[in-house]
Amino acid sequence: MQENKERDRFSFINEKIKEKPINKRRLLIYAGYVAGMAVMFGLLASLVFAWFEPQFADILHPAGEPVVTIPKDDIEVTEQEDTEEPTEAVEPGEPPAETEEQEDTKEPPSVVEPREFTVADFQKLQNELYAVGREANKFVVTVTGVKSDTDWFNNAYESRGQASGIIVADNGQELLILTERKVISDVQEVYVTFINEVSVAASMKKYDGNTGIAILSVPRESVDEETMKAIAVATLGNSLLTTQGMIAIAVGSPLGTNYSILTGNITSTNNSISTVDNNYTVFTTDIVGSEGGSGAIINVEGEVIGLVMQDYSSAGDESTLTALSISELKRMIEMLSNNQDIPYIGLELITVTNDIANEYDIPKGAYIREVRMDSPAMAAGLQSGDVITSVDGEIIYNVDSFENKLLTLTPGETVNIVVERQSADGYKEITCTAEIRVLQ
């Protein structure tokens, strides 16, 4: 009796629990819901990543400023290769024997009848030259500087100065324009007008206080697509190959009129000017221009070979265009385009050639003609008559080597300049320490 009661008491232990049947429809709906949420999460994550990725990329990997590179020019010397086969030796005075093949294939020389050059031919030549000039005008711009001022009666007015500019580079972010700083000095606004008469705002990038050359920056985003199709970037030619008598084409505003074209010839290439820390070759032409003319001299291929700078005209050449050799300005243009300052020390130099060294018993190097007032050179103790023989351990053979060394230095840097200074006992070596600065 007691056993039955105990068995009945724990009989539930022996009961089997029946599993609830699986609801396949509900399971499919749940699986679809999970998959849909996963897809939505993936899409949302992709959109968020696409939105913020450029910002994170700029922060984590900032893009460097594009670099403008202008190759250096050299005087090309072409040597004719000796590729001809040796000929058989013949007796003096005896004509070389001709083979049967030569006799069969030899053609009589063509005869060109002389023809008189007519006015129509001259006009055709002029048309071709002007076509080159019109194509070059695509890289010419008009630079306008606007200055605000007041008159005697305290009335506000605006004054405007204009000059030509040349598009020398497009680094993908901005158009870089070469012009003269005097036009945009102390102005409140600067505008650039392209060949299609579209004007956009520009800003000063860098300038050289010595030559007065400046580089302007125009953001590409401010230039519409039609204007980009209408303009071009100038090709800077090798002006070291320019010779007397070459045809020259002046573009820009050589007579003060925008986009005018003048033709003529290079009359001289052996003139030079001595400026602070640099010497430049000056090309003279027979092209009549105005005193305030600006622009560029190009060759028949449309390449810029000279920058019109009437401030460097010598006495008697004011009525004709003169230009600085573009090859000697390329390094400076490259530095200014890359937002670099031009190093300044304040010396006017000439090269001590072999003849001068032998005749006057002067050491070879760069002879100091003048030391500018309040310049780093004066502060360093350099004097007129000193001959620079080395800068920071690099030997200086002439003015060119001094200029090349100077352009590798950085403003604020201190350098040792070794000079030979004349004394009662002859020349003695002296070392001067100078701090490189920027000419304002």
C-alpha positions as CSV (number, residue, x, y, z in Angstrom):
1,M,0.0,0.0,0.0
2,Q,2.7,2.3,1.0
3,E,4.7,1.4,-2.2
4,N,1.8,2.2,-4.4
5,K,1.5,5.7,-2.8
6,E,5.2,6.4,-3.4
7,R,4.9,5.2,-7.0
8,D,1.9,7.4,-7.6
9,R,3.7,10.4,-6.0
10,F,6.7,10.2,-8.5
11,S,4.8,8.9,-11.5
12,F,5.2,12.3,-13.3
13,I,8.9,11.6,-13.6
14,N,8.2,8.8,-16.1
15,E,6.0,11.1,-18.3
16,K,7.5,12.0,-21.8
17,I,7.5,15.7,-22.8
18,K,6.4,16.0,-26.4
19,E,8.4,18.6,-28.5
20,K,6.5,21.5,-30.0
21,P,6.3,21.2,-33.8
22,I,8.5,23.6,-35.8
23,N,6.7,26.4,-37.6
24,K,8.5,26.5,-40.9
25,R,6.6,29.5,-42.2
26,R,7.6,31.6,-39.1
27,L,11.2,30.4,-39.4
28,L,11.4,31.5,-43.0
29,I,10.0,34.9,-42.1
30,Y,12.5,35.3,-39.3
31,A,15.4,34.3,-41.5
32,G,14.3,36.8,-44.2
33,Y,14.0,39.5,-41.6
34,V,17.6,38.8,-40.4
35,A,18.9,38.8,-43.9
36,G,17.1,42.0,-44.8
37,M,18.5,43.7,-41.7
38,A,22.0,42.6,-42.7
39,V,21.6,44.0,-46.2
40,M,20.3,47.3,-44.8
41,F,23.2,47.4,-42.4
42,G,25.7,46.8,-45.2
43,L,24.1,49.5,-47.4
44,L,24.1,52.0,-44.6
45,A,27.7,51.2,-43.7
46,S,28.7,51.6,-47.4
47,L,27.0,55.0,-47.6
48,V,28.6,56.2,-44.4
49,F,32.0,55.0,-45.6
50,A,31.6,56.6,-49.0
51,W,30.6,59.9,-47.4
52,F,33.4,60.1,-44.8
53,E,36.2,58.4,-46.7
54,P,37.5,61.5,-48.5
55,Q,37.5,63.4,-45.2
56,F,39.4,60.6,-43.4
57,A,41.8,60.3,-46.3
58,D,42.6,64.0,-46.2
59,I,43.3,63.7,-42.5
60,L,45.3,60.5,-42.4
61,H,47.0,61.0,-45.8
62,P,47.1,64.7,-46.7
63,A,47.8,65.3,-50.4
64,G,51.0,67.2,-51.1
65,E,51.0,70.3,-53.2
66,P,51.7,69.6,-56.9
67,V,55.2,70.3,-58.0
68,V,56.0,72.2,-61.2
69,T,59.1,71.1,-63.0
70,I,60.8,73.1,-65.8
71,P,63.7,71.3,-67.5
72,K,67.0,73.1,-67.7
73,D,68.3,74.0,-71.2
74,D,71.6,73.4,-72.7
75,I,73.3,74.3,-76.0
76,E,72.8,71.3,-78.2
77,V,75.8,70.1,-80.2
78,T,74.9,67.5,-82.8
79,E,77.8,65.3,-83.9
80,Q,77.5,63.5,-87.2
81,E,78.1,59.9,-86.9
82,D,80.5,58.2,-89.2
83,T,78.2,55.6,-90.7
84,E,79.3,55.7,-94.3
85,E,81.1,52.7,-95.7
86,P,84.8,53.2,-96.7
87,T,85.4,53.8,-100.4
88,E,88.1,52.3,-102.5
89,A,91.3,54.2,-102.8
90,V,91.8,56.0,-106.1
91,E,94.8,57.7,-107.6
92,P,94.9,61.5,-107.2
93,G,93.0,63.1,-110.1
94,E,91.3,59.9,-111.1
95,P,87.5,59.8,-110.8
96,P,86.1,56.9,-108.8
97,A,85.0,54.0,-110.8
98,E,81.2,53.5,-111.1
99,T,79.7,50.0,-110.9
100,E,77.2,48.7,-113.4
101,E,74.4,49.0,-110.8
102,Q,75.3,52.6,-110.2
103,E,75.3,53.3,-113.9
104,D,71.9,51.8,-114.3
105,T,70.2,53.4,-111.4
106,K,71.9,56.8,-111.5
107,E,69.3,59.6,-112.2
108,P,70.1,63.0,-113.5
109,P,70.1,65.7,-110.9
110,S,66.9,67.7,-110.7
111,V,67.2,71.3,-111.7
112,V,65.3,74.0,-109.7
113,E,64.5,77.0,-111.7
114,P,65.2,80.2,-109.8
115,R,62.1,82.2,-109.0
116,E,61.6,85.8,-108.0
117,F,60.1,86.3,-104.5
118,T,56.9,88.2,-105.1
119,V,54.7,90.4,-102.9
120,A,52.2,87.5,-102.7
121,D,54.9,85.2,-101.3
122,F,55.8,87.8,-98.7
123,Q,52.2,88.1,-97.8
124,K,51.9,84.4,-97.5
125,L,54.9,84.3,-95.1
126,Q,53.3,87.1,-93.0
127,N,50.1,85.2,-92.8
128,E,51.9,82.1,-91.5
129,L,53.8,84.2,-88.9
130,Y,50.6,85.8,-87.7
131,A,48.9,82.4,-87.5
132,V,51.7,81.3,-85.1
133,G,51.1,84.5,-83.1
134,R,47.3,84.0,-82.9
135,E,47.9,80.4,-81.6
136,A,50.3,81.8,-79.0
137,N,47.8,84.3,-77.8
138,K,45.9,81.4,-76.3
139,F,48.5,81.3,-73.4
140,V,48.5,85.1,-73.1
141,V,46.3,86.8,-70.5
142,T,45.6,90.4,-69.4
143,V,46.5,91.1,-65.8
144,T,44.6,93.9,-64.1
145,G,45.4,95.3,-60.7
146,V,42.8,97.5,-58.9
147,K,43.9,100.0,-56.3
148,S,41.5,102.0,-54.1
149,D,42.4,105.5,-53.1
150,T,41.0,108.9,-52.2
151,D,41.5,112.3,-53.9
152,W,42.1,115.8,-52.4
153,F,38.4,116.1,-51.5
154,N,38.4,112.7,-49.8
155,N,36.4,111.1,-52.6
156,A,37.1,107.4,-53.1
157,Y,38.2,106.2,-56.6
158,E,39.8,103.2,-58.2
159,S,42.9,103.2,-60.3
160,R,43.7,100.3,-62.6
161,G,47.0,99.0,-64.0
162,Q,47.3,96.4,-66.8
163,A,50.0,94.2,-68.3
164,S,50.3,91.0,-70.2
165,G,50.7,87.6,-68.5
166,I,51.7,84.2,-69.7
167,I,50.2,80.9,-68.5
168,V,53.3,78.9,-67.7
169,A,51.9,75.9,-65.8
170,D,48.7,74.0,-64.9
171,N,49.4,71.8,-61.9
172,G,45.9,70.3,-61.8
173,Q,44.7,72.6,-59.0
174,E,45.6,76.0,-60.3
175,L,46.8,77.9,-63.4
176,L,50.1,79.7,-62.8
177,I,50.6,82.9,-64.6
178,L,53.9,84.8,-65.1
179,T,53.7,88.6,-65.1
180,E,55.4,91.8,-63.8
181,R,54.9,92.6,-60.1
182,K,54.8,96.4,-60.7
183,V,51.3,96.1,-62.1
184,I,49.9,94.3,-59.0
185,S,52.1,96.0,-56.3
186,D,50.0,97.5,-53.5
187,V,46.7,96.6,-55.1
188,Q,43.5,95.4,-53.4
189,E,42.3,93.2,-56.2
190,V,43.9,91.3,-59.1
191,Y,42.0,90.0,-62.1
192,V,43.0,87.8,-65.0
193,T,41.3,88.1,-68.4
194,F,41.6,85.2,-70.8
195,I,41.5,85.2,-74.6
196,N,37.7,84.7,-74.6
197,E,37.2,87.8,-72.5
198,V,36.4,85.8,-69.3
199,S,37.8,87.4,-66.2
200,V,38.5,85.7,-62.9
201,A,40.1,86.7,-59.6
202,A,43.8,85.8,-59.1
203,S,46.2,86.0,-56.1
204,M,49.9,86.5,-55.7
205,K,51.8,83.3,-55.2
206,K,55.5,84.5,-55.1
207,Y,57.6,87.2,-56.7
208,D,61.3,88.0,-57.2
209,G,62.2,91.4,-55.8
210,N,65.2,91.7,-58.1
211,T,63.8,91.2,-61.6
212,G,60.2,92.1,-60.7
213,I,58.9,88.8,-62.0
214,A,55.8,87.5,-60.2
215,I,53.7,84.3,-60.4
216,L,49.9,84.6,-60.0
217,S,47.6,81.7,-59.0
218,V,44.1,81.2,-60.5
219,P,42.2,78.2,-59.0
220,R,41.0,75.8,-61.7
221,E,37.6,75.5,-60.1
222,S,37.0,79.2,-60.9
223,V,37.7,78.7,-64.6
224,D,34.7,77.3,-66.6
225,E,35.0,74.4,-69.1
226,E,34.7,76.6,-72.2
227,T,37.6,78.8,-71.0
228,M,39.8,75.8,-70.3
229,K,39.2,74.7,-73.9
230,A,40.0,78.2,-75.3
231,I,43.3,78.7,-73.5
232,A,46.7,76.9,-73.6
233,V,49.9,76.6,-71.5
234,A,52.9,78.2,-73.0
235,T,55.9,76.1,-74.1
236,L,59.1,77.7,-72.8
237,G,61.7,77.2,-75.5
238,N,65.5,76.9,-75.4
239,S,66.6,80.5,-75.9
240,L,70.3,79.4,-75.6
241,L,70.0,78.5,-79.3
242,T,68.7,81.9,-80.3
243,T,71.0,83.6,-82.9
244,Q,71.2,87.0,-84.5
245,G,68.9,87.3,-87.5
246,M,66.3,84.8,-86.3
247,I,62.6,85.7,-86.9
248,A,60.9,86.9,-83.8
249,I,57.2,87.3,-83.0
250,A,56.0,89.5,-80.2
251,V,52.7,88.6,-78.5
252,G,50.8,90.1,-75.5
253,S,50.7,93.9,-75.5
254,P,54.0,95.0,-77.0
255,L,52.4,98.3,-78.1
256,G,50.0,98.5,-75.1
257,T,47.1,96.9,-77.0
258,N,46.0,93.5,-75.7
259,Y,46.6,90.5,-77.9
260,S,48.5,92.4,-80.6
261,I,51.0,90.6,-82.8
262,L,54.3,92.1,-84.2
263,T,57.0,90.5,-86.3
264,G,60.6,91.2,-86.8
265,N,64.1,89.8,-86.2
266,I,66.6,89.3,-83.3
267,T,69.2,91.9,-83.8
268,S,71.6,91.0,-81.0
269,T,72.1,88.2,-78.5
270,N,75.4,89.2,-76.8
271,N,74.1,92.0,-74.6
272,S,73.8,91.3,-70.9
273,I,72.7,93.1,-67.7
274,S,74.2,92.7,-64.3
275,T,71.6,92.7,-61.6
276,V,71.7,91.7,-57.9
277,D,73.1,88.2,-57.6
278,N,72.4,87.4,-61.3
279,N,73.4,88.3,-64.8
280,Y,71.0,87.9,-67.6
281,T,71.2,87.8,-71.4
282,V,69.2,90.5,-73.2
283,F,67.8,90.0,-76.7
284,T,67.3,93.1,-78.8
285,T,64.9,93.2,-81.8
286,D,63.9,95.5,-84.6
287,I,60.3,95.3,-83.4
288,V,58.9,98.7,-82.5
289,G,57.2,98.7,-79.2
290,S,56.0,101.1,-76.5
291,E,57.9,102.0,-73.3
292,G,55.3,100.2,-71.2
293,G,55.1,97.2,-73.6
294,S,54.8,93.7,-72.1
295,G,54.4,90.2,-73.3
296,A,56.7,87.6,-74.8
297,I,59.0,87.0,-77.8
298,I,58.3,83.6,-79.5
299,N,60.0,81.8,-82.3
300,V,58.4,80.4,-85.4
301,E,57.5,77.2,-83.5
302,G,55.4,79.2,-81.1
303,E,57.8,78.7,-78.2
304,V,58.6,81.5,-75.7
305,I,62.3,82.5,-76.0
306,G,62.2,85.8,-74.3
307,L,60.2,87.8,-71.7
308,V,59.6,91.4,-72.7
309,M,61.0,93.6,-70.0
310,Q,61.3,97.2,-71.2
311,D,62.8,98.3,-67.9
312,Y,66.0,96.6,-69.0
313,S,66.2,98.5,-72.3
314,S,69.5,100.3,-72.8
315,A,69.9,103.9,-73.9
316,G,68.7,104.2,-77.5
317,D,66.7,101.0,-77.5
318,E,63.6,102.4,-75.8
319,S,61.6,102.4,-79.0
320,T,62.3,98.7,-79.8
321,L,61.4,95.6,-77.8
322,T,64.0,94.0,-75.6
323,A,63.6,90.7,-73.8
324,L,65.3,88.6,-71.1
325,S,66.4,85.1,-72.2
326,I,63.8,82.7,-71.0
327,S,66.3,79.8,-70.4
328,E,68.1,81.9,-67.8
329,L,64.7,82.5,-66.0
330,K,63.4,79.0,-66.0
331,R,64.9,78.0,-62.6
332,M,63.4,81.1,-61.0
333,I,60.0,80.6,-62.6
334,E,60.0,77.0,-61.3
335,M,60.9,78.1,-57.8
336,L,58.2,80.8,-57.7
337,S,55.6,78.4,-59.2
338,N,56.4,76.0,-56.3
339,N,55.9,78.8,-53.8
340,Q,59.6,79.1,-53.0
341,D,61.4,82.3,-52.2
342,I,64.4,83.4,-54.3
343,P,67.5,83.5,-52.1
344,Y,69.2,87.0,-51.9
345,I,72.6,88.0,-50.8
346,G,73.1,91.4,-52.5
347,L,76.1,91.3,-54.9
348,E,76.8,92.5,-58.4
349,L,79.3,90.2,-60.0
350,I,81.4,89.6,-63.1
351,T,83.4,86.5,-64.1
352,V,87.2,86.6,-63.9
353,T,88.2,85.0,-67.2
354,N,91.5,83.5,-68.0
355,D,92.6,86.6,-69.9
356,I,91.6,88.9,-67.1
357,A,93.3,86.6,-64.5
358,N,96.6,86.5,-66.5
359,E,96.6,90.2,-67.4
360,Y,95.8,91.7,-64.0
361,D,97.0,88.8,-61.8
362,I,93.5,88.3,-60.3
363,P,92.4,84.9,-58.9
364,K,89.8,83.1,-60.9
365,G,86.2,83.2,-59.6
366,A,83.3,85.7,-59.3
367,Y,84.6,89.2,-58.9
368,I,82.5,91.5,-56.7
369,R,81.8,94.8,-58.5
370,E,79.4,96.2,-55.9
371,V,77.9,95.3,-52.5
372,R,74.3,96.5,-52.0
373,M,73.6,98.6,-49.0
374,D,71.9,96.9,-46.0
375,S,72.3,93.5,-47.8
376,P,73.4,90.2,-46.2
377,A,76.7,90.5,-48.1
378,M,77.4,93.9,-46.5
379,A,76.5,92.5,-43.1
380,A,78.9,89.6,-43.7
381,G,81.8,91.9,-44.5
382,L,82.1,91.2,-48.2
383,Q,83.7,94.1,-50.1
384,S,84.0,95.4,-53.7
385,G,87.1,93.9,-55.3
386,D,86.8,90.6,-53.5
387,V,86.9,87.4,-55.6
388,I,84.5,84.6,-54.5
389,T,86.2,81.3,-54.8
390,S,83.9,79.0,-52.9
391,V,80.5,78.9,-51.1
392,D,80.0,76.3,-48.4
393,G,82.8,74.2,-49.8
394,E,81.7,74.3,-53.4
395,I,84.2,75.8,-55.8
396,I,83.0,78.9,-57.7
397,Y,84.5,79.2,-61.2
398,N,82.4,82.0,-62.5
399,V,79.2,84.0,-62.0
400,D,77.0,81.1,-63.4
401,S,78.3,78.7,-60.8
402,F,77.7,81.2,-58.0
403,E,74.1,81.8,-59.2
404,N,73.5,78.0,-59.4
405,K,74.8,77.5,-55.9
406,L,72.8,80.5,-54.5
407,L,69.5,79.1,-55.9
408,T,70.1,75.9,-53.9
409,L,70.2,77.7,-50.6
410,T,67.3,78.5,-48.4
411,P,66.4,81.9,-46.9
412,G,67.5,81.9,-43.2
413,E,70.4,79.6,-43.9
414,T,73.9,80.6,-42.9
415,V,76.7,80.0,-45.4
416,N,80.5,80.4,-45.4
417,I,81.8,82.4,-48.4
418,V,85.5,82.2,-49.1
419,V,87.0,85.2,-51.0
420,E,90.4,86.3,-52.1
421,R,91.0,89.9,-50.9
422,Q,93.8,92.1,-52.2
423,S,96.3,93.4,-49.6
424,A,99.8,94.9,-49.7
425,D,101.3,91.4,-49.9
426,G,98.9,90.2,-52.6
427,Y,95.7,88.3,-52.3
428,K,94.8,86.6,-49.1
429,E,92.0,84.1,-48.4
430,I,89.3,85.3,-46.1
431,T,86.1,83.5,-45.0
432,C,82.9,85.5,-44.4
433,T,79.7,84.2,-42.9
434,A,76.4,85.4,-44.5
435,E,72.7,84.8,-43.8
436,I,70.6,84.2,-46.9
437,R,67.5,86.4,-47.0
438,V,64.7,87.4,-49.4
439,L,64.7,90.7,-51.3
440,Q,61.4,92.5,-50.8
